[in-house]
């Protein structure tokens, strides 16, 4: 658990005093928005079980959500809509969601640690951390908040559009999802730019 602070402590050692971690969920699905979260944890805080959200079960992510929100100095969660994804493309929509999440912190971090290797659209001072959700506590926390929030949204969409079984795949391109698309056509929350092979 403490190894999640190794890299951040090195960065703090450069003289920064307020870092936030930023991550997204939902860049790959065929349907639904992209969600981003920004988190500032108290330096050195150990949240039992915190890890890269992709390594955690859905139940474990849900269990971590409230402890992260309750112990964070600040956190922000934001979406970019399907319409924004279609207009801007998924990369720029992801930047939009990340900027919104950082703005929601209520305090301005000196440096935002962005999961991944691209951050050209981030309006705040930042540094990319490849596989940051497995290396930095703040990014790991952000990955959990983003993933849980987006999954909860897709469960709501499953009730609105039951034919697509969003509760099972959360909008990702599974066989079940493609079968439903072939049978029913796209819903209002499908990303048509992601469905060119079906409807091109």
HELIX and SHEET records of a PDB file:
HELIX    1   1 UNK A    2  UNK A    5  5                                   4    
HELIX    2   2 UNK A    6  UNK A   12  1                                   7    
HELIX    3   3 UNK A   53  UNK A   55  5                                   3    
HELIX    4   4 UNK A   58  UNK A   71  1                                  14    
HELIX    5   5 UNK A   82  UNK A   88  1                                   7    
HELIX    6   6 UNK A   90  UNK A  103  1                                  14    
HELIX    7   7 UNK A  132  UNK A  134  5                                   3    
HELIX    8   8 UNK A  137  UNK A  160  1                                  24    
HELIX    9   9 UNK A  162  UNK A  164  5                                   3    
HELIX   10  10 UNK A  166  UNK A  169  1                                   4    
HELIX   11  11 UNK A  175  UNK A  184  1                                  10    
HELIX   12  12 UNK A  192  UNK A  194  5                                   3    
HELIX   13  13 UNK A  196  UNK A  199  1                                   4    
SHEET    1   A 5 UNK A  72  UNK A  80  0                                        
SHEET    2   A 5 UNK A  34  UNK A  41 -1                                        
SHEET    3   A 5 UNK A  19  UNK A  25 -1                                        
SHEET    4   A 5 UNK A 111  UNK A 115  1                                        
SHEET    5   A 5 UNK A 126  UNK A 129  1                                        
END                                                                             
